[in-house]
Amino acid sequence: MAERFVKSAAAREATVLEKMLSPAIVARIDKDGIQKVLSGQVIPCFTDHKDLSRSVRTTNTTDAGRSLGFAYIMYSVSEAANRNPLVIHIGEEYEQKVLANNRVNHVVKVAANKAIGLMT
């Protein structure tokens, strides 16, 4: 699902991204707010995305709503071979995998296999 998220963001498919979101997130933010974040913050980070780095770190995590899941810590590689850090948190709600959170252009400090903080 993390890879599908990146491919959809690179393809500028805001509608597809919105369907991947956690129902808890969608319930807290109105449709205009979701579209604003996706089109103004998420999608622009993938405008020159070519591929994902081969190195992906996975760790257990919990989101603000106490949903358990995994954080995928990786890099988006651009056409110019620049590596942009990203973290994608996939959780499970109502027995369905959902995008619980994502951070782009942030490096994550990991200790004892737990994501403990974001560094800009």
Phi, psi and omega in degrees: 000325179298318179294321178296322177301311181297315180298321179291322178295317179296328179275002179061038182264074183301323180295319178295316179299318181299321180292339180277344186293151175300135175302330178294322177292313181299324180292332182274338186237137179286166185302319179297321179296319178295313179298323179296316179292314181297310184281334183264336184238313187282301185302317179301334179290347182243018183297326179247026179295132177248317185197170172266148176296157180285339181268119178229128177255136180239137179216156175288148179204168177225136179271180183299333179272011180069022176279124178283152179181200180235142173257126177258115183254118187206185178233140169270128181258126183275173177302328180272011179070020173282143179254121178249121183290146174209153178231129179236121180259116177255122179244185178230127177226133180053042178060029179226136177287133183223159173280111183268335180188160172207149177227128178243147181060033174231139176264139181255133175271124183243132176223137179051040178061028175229133176290119185249349179181155179257138179239129179270000000 
